Amino acid sequence: MLTILSVIGTRPETTKMAPVFMELKKHRDRVQSLVCVTELHRQMLDQVLTLFDIQAEQDLTNMKPGQALSQWAANLFSRLDLVVEERKPIWMVARGAARRRS
């Protein structure tokens, strides 16, 4: 069985990934689809998870009050490493925002 780990953290990412999650659910006999949330915008993220009936198997619980973005990112990768080591996905899927510099 293939294990696919999808990593999301914001409402727009989740909205864009929802069709992927729904398609993966159709192939439960061959694919174990795991959803991991980074908790970047938790309240807004939960709204979309509920709307599309998406269950997060992993929650990195990464936000801390007053935390610098660099510290958030460092913690994120440390915790994500542990998830990858434990779950051993064959593929990882992530959807993030792309920004163009002027």
N, C-alpha and C positions, 0 to 999 in steps of 0.2 A: 504494500500500500504506500502511495506517495503521501508525504506530509508537506503541506504548504503552510508557511507562516506569513500572515499578512499583518503589517504594522501600520496603525493609523493613530492620529492624535487630534485631529480637528474635524469640525462638522463638514467643511467642504471636501476633505479627503474621504471621509466616510460616505458622503453622498455619491461621490464619483466611483468609489469602490463597491458600493452596494450591489450593482449588477454582477460583479465578479463573485461576491460572496454567495449570491443567489444561484449562480451557475454552478459553483463548486458544491453546493448542497445537493444538487441533482446527481452528483457522482460519488456519493458517500461509500459506495461499494469499492471504489478504487482510490479515493482521495480523502485524506484526513485534513480538513481545513481548520487551521487554528488562527484566531484573531487575537492580536496583541495591541493594547491601547497604551499610548505614551502619556496620556492625561495632560496634554498641553492646554486644552480648553474643555475641561471635564463636563461642566453643566450643559454646554451646547452639544458636546459629543454624545452625552447620554440621551438627549432628545432624538437624535438621528438613529442611534442604536435601537432605541425602542420603536421608532417609526418603521424601520426595516426588519425588526425582529432579529437583530444580530447579537449573538452572545459572545462576549470577550472571554476567552479561556485564560488569558494572561493580562494582568494589569500591572504596569511598571510603577504606578504610584510615585511619580517622579517630581511632582511640583512641591516646592517649599516656599513659604512667604519670604519675599525679599531676595530670592535667589537670582544670581546673575545668569544670563543666557548661557554663558560658557560652562558654568557649573551644572546647569540643567542638562546640557548636551553631554558632558563628561559622565554624569550619573546615568543618563539614558543608555549610552553605549556599554557601560559596565553591566547594567541590569539586562540589557538585550543580549549580551554575550552569555549570561547565565541561562537565559531562556533558550537560546540556540543550542547550547551545550546539553541542556536537559531534554529538549524536544527533538533535536536532530532533524530539522526540516531539510528536505531535498531542494526546495525552492523557498525563496523569500520574496514577498511582494510588498512594495512600499509606494505610496503616492504622496508626494509633497508638492509644495508650491515652488514654482520656478520664478526667479526674479531676474529681470534684465537690468543691468546697470546702464545708466545714461552716460 
